[in-house]
Amino acid sequence: MTAPPGSATRAEAPAGPAVRSRTVLPPSAVACLAAVLILRDVLGWSAREVADLLGTTVAGVNSALQRARATLAAAPTPPTAVVDDRQRRVLDAFLPAWHAADFGLSDRP
């Protein structure tokens, strides 16, 4: 069966990494990509540790990590938030408290 003139078939449709992840992968797979990215790149887990946690192979983890990095690289950069003076004071008090794990201090404005 042929596609109507002027329409793109699935094979012809443009699909970069970000588009492919949203259109082909189910939401649970996208969540898995996020988990792999966070565990490997943020928390520094080994591919073996992530594979054991997720019940997959090291090759599967490495593949998911490559896909997650490509998806993130293709995503548009979000606009920078405007922070007023009050918000800046809260952040300035919160961040050192967070790093010191002293959450009682984070309640102060």
Residue pairs with C-beta under 8 A, 6 or more apart in sequence:
3 9
8 14
15 23
15 24
16 74
17 67
17 70
17 71
17 73
17 74
18 70
18 71
18 74
18 75
21 29
21 30
21 33
21 67
21 71
22 30
25 33
32 54
32 64
33 64
33 67
33 68
33 71
34 68
35 50
35 54
36 50
36 54
36 61
36 64
36 65
36 68
37 65
37 68
37 69
37 72
39 45
39 49
39 50
39 53
40 47
40 50
40 61
40 65
41 65
41 69
45 53
47 58
47 61
47 62
47 65
48 58
50 61
51 57
51 58
51 60
51 61
54 61
83 91
86 109
89 109
90 109
93 105
93 106
93 108
93 109
94 106
96 105
97 103
97 104
97 105
97 106
98 106
